Amino acid sequence: MTGQAGSATSVALTATASCAAFRGQDELSSDDLKRAALAERVEWLAGIAAEVTRKLILEHFNDADIKRLGAGVGPDGRPLPAKGYAAMRRLGWTATSEVHCSDRVHRMGEEAAARLLRQADHRRQMVAGIIATWPKDPKRLTKQEWESLELVLPEGASKAEVRNRSRQVTAFVAAQGHLPQGLEELEDQPQVFPQVLLSACDRQAATLTRSTGSFVTLRVQLPKSSKPRSRQDWSWVSIPVRLPPTVPEAAELHTPTLRVRAGRVLVDLPFTVEAPVIPRAGHQVGLGLDWGINTFLVGALAKVVFDRGRRRVITDGIPLRFGASGAIAKWHNLRKEGEFLHRKISHLERLRGEWGPHPLDAKLALLRAHHQNLLARQRQLGHGIAWAAARWAVDQAICSGGTVIYVEDLATLEPALGRKVNARISASVRGQFQDALRHLGAKAGCAVVTVPARGTSSICPRCLRPLRHYTSPERLRSGHPWAHCSHCGLSTDRDHAAAQRICSRGLSSQPAVHQDPRTGHMAIRKSQDSQVARCRRRRPSLGPTTKPRTHPVPLRRRVLSPPAVVAVNGQRPEGGAPQARVTSAPGQDTTAQPSPTPPRHRPKWVPLGRGFHRNAHATPVVPRDDFGPKALGYA
Ligand SMILES: [Zn+2]
């Protein structure tokens, strides 16, 4: 989670660190609490707060009350406080617990209920708008019907949301035979997960102090039993929490939220750091990223130069690749297995019907637990892929002096290649990647700007004429991975051509960058294109015995020559396994002894690191020589 707010010179970035607590000390009895004992006491507190939340949700989860809270105006006409529990109290919505607990515990329960109701307000507005303008044929909306729907939808509603909510209403109509009255009838009450929202408390229930090094000490009042009867059943417990290295020394820490998962106390600790304001325009060096067909991400570095009195975009022609095909294949296996389990559960639920206790119940419970486990693993893997890719992309940009990263706008991606290719990376992983990129970019002082995706891979970056796509450079048959321009002779990887186009599109449209005042996200909606010139970097030293080439290789030979990197099995280097670098073409004798001369270039494709990162292969992040004319400028 990332948020932005701040003054003109600096911006406050808020993020949440995921920590865990393994022990505590009861301050009254000086007893050491081991992991299980601490988890049990936190669970009791979370249970008491969740009981209050459940009572409030049961009473107020209806369209009228959700609307009242969402409108943000109290009964006296004054605006409601931002804190959820305070807003609930202003409206007179309170619930009491049956056990002995302080007012702060009530506040936690009220805060959780207010958050659930405020989240439901957006859904309520969506459903109310869709029901009010329900068309005759929900599968085909006329232009007028779309326009009337857009007028009643809440701010920030996306087309995907409209589609999903419309499907929900269609399913309700098919089952019940009439339109629902509102959200209350369409949805079940939201599930209440036990959690300890310490942000709703003051110093009389919880304190947080930074102790030596990377530790903080959290002091919190915890019950001694699941049903405390008096004040004696509560005591202060101090809990040491180790901060992850991503929390800098100067960060401002906020009171955390505690949860218990699998016998462990999880501490979600929000913190704020100051970061410089990133300008929207005026960038000279940028990195363009394309969602690859061959690879997960392909990047191209480009810069703006003034050459003979005119502004030009130049690139060095080196593709930067990030591939995680092993992890993505695993992700898809989990997705397929999850879909299969979902179908099986639905089938068994139909067989079971609405009867009382049933022999299928035990099996259903097992399958549901398995399904939830699969979904959690899939989410975790997607999160890992997205953050590893974002870290790599930001490192590549700042290592080469880039101050801006351009990515395709997810909303404008065209599903041109059918379902099979589109399913390669899910929209959720792409969205997570963009969020991660924005967060890491903001910390590193690197802007992240989305550009329209239209036509990025169908037009030649060099001469802006249509490109043709082939299976490979040596077999010019119609296909996807390779791009060739018959006008200027450009022959390159399709994704690399698209990355160059994205970067030049972004660098040329800098005056048109729009920043959302609410989210701080930067986007180019109307873009202009410019040609990208290729400017080679200085050649690396070839050693004392090799003579530098004095004449250019004819274009025709360069276009049709086999690629320099060929995998052992003859496929292009998009695979998940580390790619062997074989410099000979397919068909030649690869069993010959390797040449004694050292490799001239750095490896192009290496594992990112240990653990999960062994599954990801990427172009190494190394400082490279500058390229292009020295007279840089952007005015
Ligand atoms: Zn061309």
Residues whose N, C-alpha, C, O or C-beta is under 5 A from the ligand:
A	BS01	ZN	C460 R462 C463 C485 H487 C488 L490
